[in-house]
Amino acid sequence: MVSPLKIGPLSIDPPVWQAPMAGFTNFAFRKIVRRFGGAGLLTTEMVSARGMRQIEARKGDLPERLWGVEDEPRPLAVQIWDNDPGLLAAVGHRLAHQLHVSVVDLNFGCPVKAVSQSAQSGSYLLRYPDRIAEIVARVVEACAPVPVTAKIRLGGSRESINAIEVAGAIEAAGGAAVTVHGRTAADRFRGSADWDQIARIKPHLKRMPLVGNGDLQTPEDVVEAFRRWSVDGVMIGRAALTKPWLFRQIRCALASEPIPPEPTLVEQRELLLDHYGMIVDRFGPTRGTIQMRRYACHYAQGHHGCRAFRSQIATAATPQQFAEAVDRYFPT
């Protein structure tokens, strides 16, 4: 049995955090995860602070990536990114005090070129711990008493690993927790996450909890992460896209309870169609079908005929075409 994850006044139990993933962890996905349970804290897609302010100024509305946030059950975290301390503080204040989110998370780990190079944000900022500290301090002040957390990588490259220094700067600036992905920005998602490097950060933290992230695929992986490395929590990302019921299995494994079996193929079909229905209700049949392709490919991953299904679903442009692909691969 592991202890709850303490993030400011919040007690996250089980200490398992659903990762923010752009293009995937929208309201429909989070609703599916909540249906199974087991995730102590859920997170939106990563939101551009600059984009959010521009949309609000132009339309008086929230960005699409904050779909459902106003009425969604708590606890809920929103992750934002930029490199401007004042802008991030203003957006954080809005999230904390008007939308009443549970956690404001700052992204200092995204390696995507549009974020890290073009916008000089995300993982670009890892080379400037003082700048990260300035951002965190401003956002903490603006959001109080709502906790502010940060997500980082080990460093910009294997030759410039500085996660201990960056985590220390986040803690000194008032951060409530730090999540560390066990790769560098240069690694992107190649190779394996280095959990030994993640664990090396823990002795250097005085009060701030450490959350580990990277390559956790099964309940057994999570149990082993808590047993072997000194982390206070874990964050689950890509594995949950294929198995949104993974969080329920993890919760049982951590409690030394029998791990529930995976849903049957028929149950997975129903889940996929429910998910599709929510996306279509929100975005319409054409756009919703196109958006749902990426989710459907993940649902099929690892099953017999996956490649053929993905090939067919990738060209589905109407509800009828989508249904035909599902009927062929997920028989009733």
Helices and strands as residue ranges (DSSP letters): E 5-7, E 10-12, E 16-18, H 27-36, E 42-43, E 47-48, H 49-59, G 64-66, E 76-81, H 85-97, E 103-108, H 113-113, I 114-118, G 122-127, H 129-143, E 148-153, G 158-160, H 163-172, E 177-181, H 195-199, G 202-204, E 210-213, H 219-228, E 233-236, H 239-242, H 246-254, H 265-283, H 285-300, H 306-313, H 319-329
